[in-house]
Amino acid sequence: MFDQAADGIVVGNSSGILSNVNTAICKLLEYSKEEIIGKDMTFIFEENSLKENPLRLDLVNEHSAIIKERMIKTKSGKTIPIEMSSRKLSDGRYQAFFRDITDRIKTQALLHANEERFRNIMSASFDGIIVFDNDKILEANEVFLNMIKYKLHQILQMSLYQFINDNSKKILAKNLSEKNESTSEIVLVSGTGESISVEIRARNLVFIGTEAKIAFIRDITERKNKDLQLFKYQNQLEEIVDEQTKELKEKNTELNINAVKQESQRRVLEKALIKLEETKTQLIQSEKMASIGTLTAGITHEINTPINFISNGIDGLNEHLNDIIALFKEYRKININNFAEKIQVINVLENRMDIEYSIAAVQKMTNIIHNGVNRTVEIIKNLRNFSSFDNKAIIRFNIYENINTVLVILHSKYKDRVDIIKNYDNLLPEIESNSGKITQIFMNILLNAIQAIKEKGKIIITTGHDILKNAIMVSIKDDGIGIPRNIMNKIYDPFFTTKEIGEGTGIGLSIVYNYVKELNGIIEVKSEVNKGTEFIIFFPININN
């Protein structure tokens, strides 16, 4: 057993002269037994290591072993970190065990580097970051601590829910129960009692060997305040329109009663109509801005998803490329004199890293990065198309581009919830019309359809060529809550809405109706409560005919 032990073993007298060694220590030191036996034990150790930590056999006894980490020096001059366990035998001799701890030290260094990189990322983030396990906080960065007005040592092992507003606790608990990434909008409560609106994105994480979750917390108080300001502005606009409408009616009455003042009143009416038209234009622009505002968070998430694919792919790529590069370097070191030795080292490296798996992994990571880049380019391209439409230009185009642009922009509103079914006519001709207004028509109708589906459902988009009308037909049909019969005649009225406060301006369908008429089109609607709504629109192939 002495000679078959995996650890190196030496035996020496009280003066440190070696009298016996096993095969493992000979292999480790690159000496034969004959070269070692009879020498002082100190020759094994690297000089500086021995100076810093002298060998003290006089402290070793029979009852307990002394374990220390030291550096040894091989015959070829290489230094190796080892763990040395020394004890005194019953016959007065000394026995020491040597274990190579090179891999352990490398592993410890790698863990330390990863922890340091994790902390650097946390400290550099503009968002608050916390790590928690079973609701207990394990780590947090300065941004989060500044939000809640606490020090790190005060919150460690505290429950995350102690900093959550009561109305938000159920929302967060439900979302955190999901296995994958979740996003919630909740309210934090700071140590000073201040309420902070935040968006919290959580995902699973292995933290210091433990299954945990990491959450990125972004302060959205300013965005919430802007939404509130937009809502107030909408109410103010409604009041302005009501006041102006009332004023126009009064002026009209005065004109009918007093013919003498007719010319003067006509001029006043013209000015008021101009102002009303300006207000209408402002309201339409306000509706567009409100649509963009509601989509901003979703679009940000849509872009973050492929960006995360790219980031994770690069991390995996670096990991496997480092292994492959290390193997390549060993190949380059091969020459006639060391061929057998290097082949053995290379075999060990290949067995350890599984070269076939690493090559396959590199190819997989490259595909992940490529797909992430393509998805990001697609999102940005469609956003650019949507934002650059000229509302005055009459051009020839294919309406599928307009529909697909809207579906990409609205993707975060319906993904994993609403199925989009496309019944497209492959022979549909191009049309000459206003591309920007048609895109806005699709945006408003599809957004209404998505919002009408409260849980899961489907939207069917059907196209066709009506030869008799010399027009193309687009049908958008949902299986949402439907429109009650008693309000069907009001859906195109400005500011009429059945949505909750803050969810809509009430002029979306009014814009749709006016744009369809401006483009010489026809719009029809069919609806049944709890079964769904279908909008059917006819666009002339040439707006001038």
C-alpha positions as CSV (number, residue, x, y, z in Angstrom):
1,M,0.0,0.0,0.0
2,F,2.9,2.4,0.7
3,D,4.2,2.1,-2.8
4,Q,0.8,2.0,-4.4
5,A,-0.6,5.2,-2.7
6,A,-1.7,8.0,-5.1
7,D,-0.1,10.6,-2.8
8,G,3.6,11.0,-2.5
9,I,5.0,9.6,0.8
10,V,8.5,10.1,2.4
11,V,9.9,8.7,5.7
12,G,12.9,10.3,7.5
13,N,14.7,10.4,10.8
14,S,14.6,13.1,13.4
15,S,17.3,15.0,11.6
16,G,15.3,15.1,8.4
17,I,17.4,12.5,6.5
18,L,15.1,10.5,4.1
19,S,15.1,6.7,4.6
20,N,12.2,5.6,2.4
21,V,10.0,7.1,-0.4
22,N,7.2,5.7,-2.6
23,T,6.8,5.7,-6.4
24,A,4.3,8.6,-6.4
25,I,6.8,11.1,-4.8
26,C,9.5,10.0,-7.2
27,K,7.2,10.7,-10.2
28,L,6.2,14.0,-8.7
29,L,9.8,15.1,-8.1
30,E,11.2,13.5,-11.3
31,Y,13.9,11.7,-9.2
32,S,14.6,8.0,-8.7
33,K,14.4,6.5,-5.2
34,E,18.2,6.1,-5.1
35,E,18.6,9.9,-5.9
36,I,16.2,10.8,-3.0
37,I,17.1,8.3,-0.1
38,G,19.8,9.6,2.1
39,K,19.2,13.3,1.3
40,D,17.9,15.9,3.7
41,M,14.2,16.4,3.3
42,T,14.7,20.2,2.7
43,F,16.1,19.6,-0.8
44,I,12.5,18.8,-1.9
45,F,11.3,22.3,-1.3
46,E,11.6,25.5,-3.3
47,E,14.1,27.8,-1.5
48,N,11.9,30.9,-1.1
49,S,9.0,28.7,0.1
50,L,11.3,27.2,2.7
51,K,12.6,30.6,3.9
52,E,9.0,31.9,4.3
53,N,7.8,28.8,6.0
54,P,10.8,26.8,7.6
55,L,10.5,23.0,8.1
56,R,9.9,22.4,11.8
57,L,10.0,18.6,12.5
58,D,10.3,19.3,16.2
59,L,6.7,20.5,16.3
60,V,5.4,17.2,14.8
61,N,4.0,14.7,17.3
62,E,2.3,11.2,17.3
63,H,-1.2,12.4,18.1
64,S,-2.0,14.9,15.3
65,A,-0.8,15.7,11.8
66,I,0.4,19.1,10.7
67,I,-1.0,20.2,7.3
68,K,0.5,23.0,5.3
69,E,0.6,24.2,1.8
70,R,4.2,24.5,0.3
71,M,6.0,24.7,-3.0
72,I,8.3,21.9,-4.1
73,K,10.9,22.0,-6.9
74,T,11.3,19.1,-9.4
75,K,14.5,17.8,-10.9
76,S,13.7,19.8,-14.1
77,G,13.4,23.0,-12.0
78,K,9.6,23.2,-12.2
79,T,7.8,24.4,-9.0
80,I,4.6,22.6,-7.9
81,P,2.2,23.7,-5.2
82,I,1.5,20.8,-2.8
83,E,-0.4,20.1,0.4
84,M,1.9,18.4,3.0
85,S,0.7,16.4,6.0
86,S,3.4,15.5,8.5
87,R,3.2,13.2,11.6
88,K,5.6,11.4,13.9
89,L,5.7,7.6,13.9
90,S,5.9,5.5,17.1
91,D,9.5,4.6,16.4
92,G,10.6,8.2,16.4
93,R,10.8,8.6,12.6
94,Y,8.8,11.2,10.6
95,Q,6.4,10.5,7.8
96,A,5.0,13.1,5.3
97,F,2.3,12.9,2.6
98,F,2.5,15.2,-0.5
99,R,-0.5,16.0,-2.7
100,D,-0.3,18.1,-5.9
101,I,-2.9,20.9,-5.5
102,T,-2.2,22.7,-8.8
103,D,-5.7,22.1,-10.1
104,R,-7.3,23.1,-6.9
105,I,-5.4,26.4,-6.9
106,K,-6.4,27.1,-10.5
107,T,-10.0,26.3,-9.7
108,Q,-9.9,28.7,-6.7
109,A,-8.4,31.4,-8.8
110,L,-11.0,30.9,-11.5
111,L,-13.8,31.1,-8.9
112,H,-12.3,34.3,-7.5
113,A,-12.0,35.8,-11.0
114,N,-15.7,35.0,-11.7
115,E,-16.8,36.4,-8.4
116,E,-14.8,39.6,-9.1
117,R,-16.3,39.9,-12.6
118,F,-19.8,39.4,-11.2
119,R,-19.2,42.2,-8.6
120,N,-17.8,44.5,-11.3
121,I,-20.9,44.0,-13.5
122,M,-23.1,44.7,-10.5
123,S,-21.3,47.9,-9.6
124,A,-21.2,49.2,-13.2
125,S,-24.9,48.6,-13.9
126,F,-27.3,51.6,-14.1
127,D,-30.0,49.3,-12.9
128,G,-30.5,48.0,-9.3
129,I,-29.4,44.3,-9.0
130,I,-30.2,41.8,-6.3
131,V,-29.5,38.1,-5.8
132,F,-31.9,36.2,-3.7
133,D,-32.8,32.6,-2.7
134,N,-36.3,31.7,-1.3
135,D,-37.0,35.5,-1.0
136,K,-33.9,36.0,1.2
137,I,-31.5,38.6,-0.2
138,L,-27.9,37.3,-0.7
139,E,-26.3,40.3,-2.6
140,A,-27.3,43.7,-3.8
141,N,-25.5,46.6,-5.7
142,E,-25.3,50.3,-4.8
143,V,-28.0,51.3,-7.2
144,F,-30.6,49.1,-5.4
145,L,-29.3,50.2,-1.9
146,N,-29.7,53.9,-2.9
147,M,-33.3,53.1,-4.1
148,I,-34.4,51.7,-0.7
149,K,-32.1,53.8,1.5
150,Y,-30.4,50.9,3.3
151,K,-26.9,49.6,3.7
152,L,-25.9,46.1,2.4
153,H,-25.3,44.6,5.9
154,Q,-28.8,45.7,7.0
155,I,-30.7,43.8,4.3
156,L,-28.7,40.6,3.9
157,Q,-30.9,37.5,4.6
158,M,-34.0,39.8,4.8
159,S,-37.1,38.9,2.8
160,L,-37.4,40.7,-0.5
161,Y,-41.1,41.3,0.2
162,Q,-40.2,43.6,3.1
163,F,-39.4,46.2,0.5
164,I,-42.5,45.6,-1.7
165,N,-45.8,47.6,-1.6
166,D,-48.6,45.4,-0.3
167,N,-50.6,45.7,-3.6
168,S,-47.5,44.5,-5.6
169,K,-46.6,41.4,-3.5
170,K,-49.1,39.0,-5.2
171,I,-48.1,40.2,-8.7
172,L,-44.4,39.6,-7.9
173,A,-44.9,36.3,-6.2
174,K,-46.9,35.0,-9.2
175,N,-44.3,36.1,-11.7
176,L,-41.3,34.8,-9.7
177,S,-43.0,31.3,-9.6
178,E,-42.3,31.0,-13.3
179,K,-39.2,28.9,-14.1
180,N,-37.8,31.1,-16.7
181,E,-37.3,34.9,-17.0
182,S,-40.2,37.1,-15.7
183,T,-40.9,40.8,-15.8
184,S,-43.1,42.7,-13.4
185,E,-44.0,46.4,-12.8
186,I,-44.3,46.9,-9.0
187,V,-43.9,49.5,-6.3
188,L,-40.9,49.4,-3.9
189,V,-41.1,51.1,-0.5
190,S,-37.8,52.6,0.7
191,G,-36.6,52.9,4.3
192,T,-37.9,56.4,4.4
193,G,-41.4,55.4,3.3
194,E,-41.0,56.6,-0.3
195,S,-42.9,54.7,-3.0
196,I,-40.8,53.9,-6.1
197,S,-42.4,52.5,-9.4
198,V,-40.0,49.9,-10.8
199,E,-39.7,47.3,-13.5
200,I,-38.2,44.1,-12.2
201,R,-36.8,41.4,-14.5
202,A,-35.8,38.1,-12.7
203,R,-34.2,35.0,-14.0
204,N,-32.5,31.8,-12.5
205,L,-28.9,31.9,-11.5
206,V,-26.3,29.7,-9.8
207,F,-24.7,31.9,-7.1
208,I,-21.7,30.5,-5.1
209,G,-22.9,26.9,-5.9
210,T,-26.5,27.6,-4.9
211,E,-29.6,27.8,-7.1
212,A,-30.9,31.3,-6.7
213,K,-32.5,34.2,-8.7
214,I,-31.0,37.5,-10.0
215,A,-33.3,40.5,-10.5
216,F,-32.6,43.7,-12.5
217,I,-34.6,46.6,-11.1
218,R,-35.2,49.8,-13.1
219,D,-36.8,52.9,-11.7
220,I,-39.7,53.8,-14.0
221,T,-41.2,56.6,-11.8
222,E,-40.5,59.2,-14.5
223,R,-42.1,57.2,-17.2
224,K,-45.2,56.7,-15.0
225,N,-45.4,60.4,-14.4
226,K,-45.2,61.1,-18.1
227,D,-48.1,58.6,-18.8
228,L,-50.1,60.5,-16.2
229,Q,-49.2,63.8,-17.8
230,L,-50.3,62.4,-21.2
231,F,-53.6,61.4,-19.7
232,K,-54.2,64.9,-18.2
233,Y,-53.3,66.4,-21.6
234,Q,-55.9,64.2,-23.3
235,N,-58.5,65.4,-20.9
236,Q,-57.5,69.0,-21.5
237,L,-57.8,68.5,-25.2
238,E,-61.3,67.1,-24.8
239,E,-62.3,70.1,-22.8
240,I,-60.8,72.4,-25.4
241,V,-62.8,70.7,-28.2
242,D,-66.0,70.8,-26.1
243,E,-65.5,74.5,-25.5
244,Q,-64.8,75.2,-29.1
245,T,-67.7,73.2,-30.3
246,K,-70.0,75.1,-27.9
247,E,-68.5,78.4,-29.1
248,L,-69.2,77.4,-32.7
249,K,-72.8,76.6,-32.0
250,E,-73.3,79.9,-30.2
251,K,-71.7,81.8,-33.1
252,N,-73.9,79.9,-35.5
253,T,-77.1,80.8,-33.6
254,E,-76.0,84.5,-33.6
255,L,-75.5,84.4,-37.3
256,N,-79.0,83.0,-37.9
257,I,-80.6,85.6,-35.6
258,N,-78.7,88.7,-36.6
259,A,-78.2,89.0,-40.4
260,V,-76.5,92.4,-39.9
261,K,-73.6,90.7,-38.1
262,Q,-73.3,87.9,-40.6
263,E,-70.0,88.9,-42.2
264,S,-68.3,89.6,-38.9
265,Q,-69.5,86.3,-37.5
266,R,-68.4,84.4,-40.6
267,R,-64.8,85.6,-40.1
268,V,-64.9,84.5,-36.5
269,L,-66.2,81.1,-37.5
270,E,-63.5,80.7,-40.1
271,K,-60.8,81.4,-37.5
272,A,-62.5,78.9,-35.1
273,L,-62.6,76.2,-37.8
274,I,-59.0,76.7,-38.6
275,K,-58.1,76.4,-34.9
276,L,-60.3,73.3,-34.7
277,E,-58.5,71.7,-37.6
278,E,-55.2,72.4,-35.9
279,T,-56.5,70.8,-32.7
280,K,-57.6,67.8,-34.8
281,T,-54.1,67.5,-36.2
282,Q,-52.6,67.7,-32.7
283,L,-55.0,65.0,-31.5
284,I,-54.0,62.7,-34.3
285,Q,-50.4,63.3,-33.5
286,S,-51.1,62.8,-29.8
287,E,-52.7,59.4,-30.6
288,K,-49.6,58.3,-32.5
289,M,-47.4,59.4,-29.7
290,A,-49.6,57.5,-27.2
291,S,-49.3,54.4,-29.3
292,I,-45.5,54.7,-29.5
293,G,-45.4,55.3,-25.7
294,T,-47.3,52.1,-24.9
295,L,-45.1,50.1,-27.2
296,T,-41.7,51.4,-26.0
297,A,-41.3,48.9,-23.1
298,G,-42.3,46.0,-25.3
299,I,-40.0,47.0,-28.1
300,T,-37.1,47.4,-25.5
301,H,-37.8,43.8,-24.3
302,E,-38.0,42.5,-27.9
303,I,-34.5,44.0,-28.6
304,N,-33.1,42.8,-25.2
305,T,-34.0,39.2,-26.0
306,P,-31.7,38.8,-29.1
307,I,-29.1,41.0,-27.4
308,N,-29.1,38.5,-24.5
309,F,-28.7,35.6,-27.1
310,I,-25.7,37.4,-28.5
311,S,-24.1,38.1,-25.1
312,N,-24.6,34.5,-23.8
313,G,-23.4,33.2,-27.2
314,I,-20.2,35.2,-26.9
315,D,-19.6,34.0,-23.3
316,G,-20.0,30.4,-24.4
317,L,-17.8,31.0,-27.5
318,N,-15.0,32.4,-25.4
319,E,-15.1,29.5,-23.0
320,H,-14.8,26.8,-25.7
321,L,-12.3,28.8,-27.9
322,N,-10.0,29.2,-24.9
323,D,-9.9,25.4,-24.6
324,I,-9.3,24.9,-28.3
325,I,-6.6,27.6,-28.4
326,A,-4.8,25.9,-25.4
327,L,-4.9,22.6,-27.3
328,F,-3.6,24.3,-30.5
329,K,-0.7,25.9,-28.6
330,E,0.3,22.4,-27.3
331,Y,0.3,21.1,-31.0
332,R,2.6,24.0,-32.0
333,K,5.1,22.9,-29.2
334,I,5.6,19.5,-30.8
335,N,9.0,18.7,-32.2
336,I,11.1,15.6,-32.8
337,N,12.6,15.6,-29.3
338,N,9.3,15.9,-27.3
339,F,6.8,14.2,-29.7
340,A,5.8,11.4,-27.3
341,E,5.6,13.6,-24.3
342,K,3.5,16.3,-26.0
343,I,1.1,13.7,-27.6
344,Q,0.5,12.4,-24.1
345,V,-0.2,16.0,-22.8
346,I,-2.5,16.6,-25.8
347,N,-4.4,13.4,-25.2
348,V,-5.0,14.4,-21.6
349,L,-6.2,17.9,-22.7
350,E,-8.5,16.4,-25.4
351,N,-10.0,13.9,-22.9
352,R,-10.5,16.7,-20.4
353,M,-12.2,19.1,-22.7
354,D,-14.0,16.7,-25.1
355,I,-12.8,18.3,-28.4
356,E,-15.7,17.1,-30.5
357,Y,-18.2,18.6,-28.0
358,S,-16.2,21.9,-28.0
359,I,-16.2,22.2,-31.8
360,A,-19.9,21.5,-31.9
361,A,-20.5,24.0,-29.1
362,V,-18.6,26.7,-31.0
363,Q,-20.7,26.1,-34.1
364,K,-23.9,26.2,-31.9
365,M,-22.8,29.5,-30.2
366,T,-22.0,31.0,-33.7
367,N,-25.5,30.2,-34.9
368,I,-27.0,31.7,-31.7
369,I,-25.1,34.9,-32.2
370,H,-26.1,35.0,-35.9
371,N,-29.8,34.5,-35.1
372,G,-29.6,37.2,-32.4
373,V,-28.1,39.7,-34.8
374,N,-30.7,38.9,-37.6
375,R,-33.6,39.3,-35.1
376,T,-32.2,42.7,-33.9
377,V,-31.7,43.9,-37.5
378,E,-35.3,42.9,-38.4
379,I,-36.8,44.8,-35.4
380,I,-34.8,47.9,-36.1
381,K,-35.6,47.8,-39.8
382,N,-39.4,47.6,-39.1
383,L,-39.2,50.4,-36.5
384,R,-37.3,52.6,-39.1
385,N,-40.0,51.8,-41.7
386,F,-42.8,52.7,-39.3
387,S,-41.2,56.0,-38.2
388,S,-40.2,57.2,-41.7
389,F,-43.6,56.9,-43.5
390,D,-44.5,60.1,-45.4
391,N,-48.1,60.9,-44.7
392,K,-48.4,62.9,-48.0
393,A,-46.7,60.7,-50.6
394,I,-48.7,58.5,-53.0
395,I,-46.5,55.5,-54.0
396,R,-46.9,52.0,-55.3
397,F,-46.4,49.3,-52.7
398,N,-47.4,45.9,-51.4
399,I,-49.6,46.1,-48.3
400,Y,-48.0,42.9,-46.8
401,E,-45.0,45.1,-46.0
402,N,-47.2,47.4,-44.0
403,I,-49.0,44.5,-42.2
404,N,-45.7,42.8,-41.3
405,T,-44.2,46.1,-40.0
406,V,-47.1,46.5,-37.6
407,L,-46.9,42.9,-36.5
408,V,-43.2,43.2,-35.7
409,I,-43.8,46.4,-33.7
410,L,-46.7,44.9,-31.8
411,H,-45.1,41.5,-31.2
412,S,-44.5,42.0,-27.5
413,K,-48.2,42.8,-27.1
414,Y,-49.4,39.5,-28.4
415,K,-46.6,36.9,-28.2
416,D,-47.3,33.7,-26.2
417,R,-51.0,34.9,-26.0
418,V,-52.5,35.6,-29.4
419,D,-52.0,33.5,-32.5
420,I,-51.8,35.4,-35.8
421,I,-53.3,33.4,-38.7
422,K,-52.5,34.8,-42.2
423,N,-54.9,33.9,-45.0
424,Y,-53.0,35.8,-47.7
425,D,-53.8,36.0,-51.4
426,N,-50.4,35.2,-53.1
427,L,-51.5,37.0,-56.3
428,L,-52.6,40.2,-54.5
429,P,-51.6,43.2,-56.7
430,E,-49.7,46.3,-55.5
431,I,-51.7,49.5,-54.9
432,E,-51.0,53.2,-55.4
433,S,-51.9,55.0,-52.2
434,N,-50.6,56.6,-49.0
435,S,-48.4,53.9,-47.3
436,G,-48.1,55.8,-44.0
437,K,-51.9,56.2,-43.5
438,I,-52.5,52.6,-44.4
439,T,-49.9,51.5,-41.8
440,Q,-51.6,53.7,-39.2
441,I,-55.0,52.1,-40.0
442,F,-53.5,48.6,-39.5
443,M,-51.7,49.7,-36.3
444,N,-54.9,51.0,-34.7
445,I,-57.2,48.1,-35.7
446,L,-54.6,45.4,-34.7
447,L,-53.9,47.1,-31.4
448,N,-57.6,47.2,-30.6
449,A,-58.0,43.5,-31.6
450,I,-55.1,42.5,-29.3
451,Q,-56.5,44.5,-26.4
452,A,-60.0,42.9,-27.0
453,I,-58.5,39.5,-26.3
454,K,-58.2,39.4,-22.5
455,E,-56.4,36.0,-22.2
456,K,-55.5,33.7,-25.1
457,G,-57.0,33.9,-28.5
458,K,-56.4,34.4,-32.2
459,I,-56.5,37.1,-34.9
460,I,-57.1,36.1,-38.5
461,I,-55.8,38.4,-41.3
462,T,-57.4,37.6,-44.7
463,T,-56.6,39.4,-48.0
464,G,-58.2,39.2,-51.4
465,H,-58.7,41.0,-54.8
466,D,-62.2,42.3,-55.5
467,I,-62.2,42.6,-59.2
468,L,-65.7,44.3,-59.3
469,K,-64.6,47.1,-57.0
470,N,-61.1,47.2,-58.6
471,A,-59.8,47.1,-55.0
472,I,-58.0,44.9,-52.6
473,M,-59.8,43.6,-49.4
474,V,-58.2,43.2,-46.0
475,S,-60.1,41.5,-43.2
476,I,-58.9,41.6,-39.5
477,K,-60.9,39.3,-37.3
478,D,-60.4,38.6,-33.6
479,D,-62.2,36.3,-31.1
480,G,-62.2,38.9,-28.3
481,I,-65.0,40.4,-26.2
482,G,-66.8,41.9,-29.1
483,I,-68.8,45.2,-29.4
484,P,-72.3,45.6,-27.9
485,R,-75.0,46.3,-30.5
486,N,-76.1,49.5,-28.7
487,I,-72.8,51.3,-29.2
488,M,-71.9,50.1,-32.7
489,N,-73.0,53.5,-34.1
490,K,-70.6,55.3,-31.8
491,I,-67.3,53.5,-32.3
492,Y,-66.0,56.0,-34.9
493,D,-66.9,59.0,-32.7
494,P,-63.9,61.0,-31.5
495,F,-63.1,60.3,-27.8
496,F,-65.6,57.5,-27.5
497,T,-63.9,54.5,-25.8
498,T,-64.9,51.5,-23.6
499,K,-61.4,51.0,-22.3
500,E,-60.2,51.7,-18.8
501,I,-58.9,55.2,-18.0
502,G,-55.3,55.6,-19.3
503,E,-55.6,52.7,-21.8
504,G,-56.7,54.7,-24.8
505,T,-57.4,58.2,-26.2
506,G,-60.7,57.3,-27.9
507,I,-59.7,58.6,-31.3
508,G,-58.0,55.5,-32.7
509,L,-61.0,54.2,-34.7
510,S,-61.9,57.8,-35.6
511,I,-58.5,58.2,-37.3
512,V,-59.1,54.8,-39.0
513,Y,-62.5,55.9,-40.4
514,N,-61.2,59.3,-41.6
515,Y,-58.1,57.8,-43.2
516,V,-60.1,55.1,-45.1
517,K,-62.4,57.9,-46.4
518,E,-59.5,60.1,-47.4
519,L,-58.0,57.1,-49.4
520,N,-61.4,56.6,-51.2
521,G,-61.8,53.3,-49.4
522,I,-64.7,51.5,-47.7
523,I,-64.7,50.1,-44.1
524,E,-67.3,47.6,-42.7
525,V,-67.5,46.1,-39.2
526,K,-69.2,43.0,-37.8
527,S,-69.2,42.1,-34.1
528,E,-70.9,39.8,-31.6
529,V,-70.4,40.1,-27.9
530,N,-68.1,37.4,-26.4
531,K,-67.4,36.0,-29.9
532,G,-65.3,38.7,-31.6
533,T,-65.1,41.6,-34.1
534,E,-64.2,41.7,-37.8
535,F,-63.1,44.9,-39.7
536,I,-63.3,44.6,-43.5
537,I,-61.5,47.3,-45.5
538,F,-61.4,47.9,-49.2
539,F,-58.6,50.0,-50.7
540,P,-58.7,51.0,-54.4
541,I,-55.8,49.7,-56.4
542,N,-55.3,53.3,-57.6
543,I,-56.4,56.1,-55.2
544,N,-57.2,58.5,-58.1
545,N,-59.6,56.0,-59.8
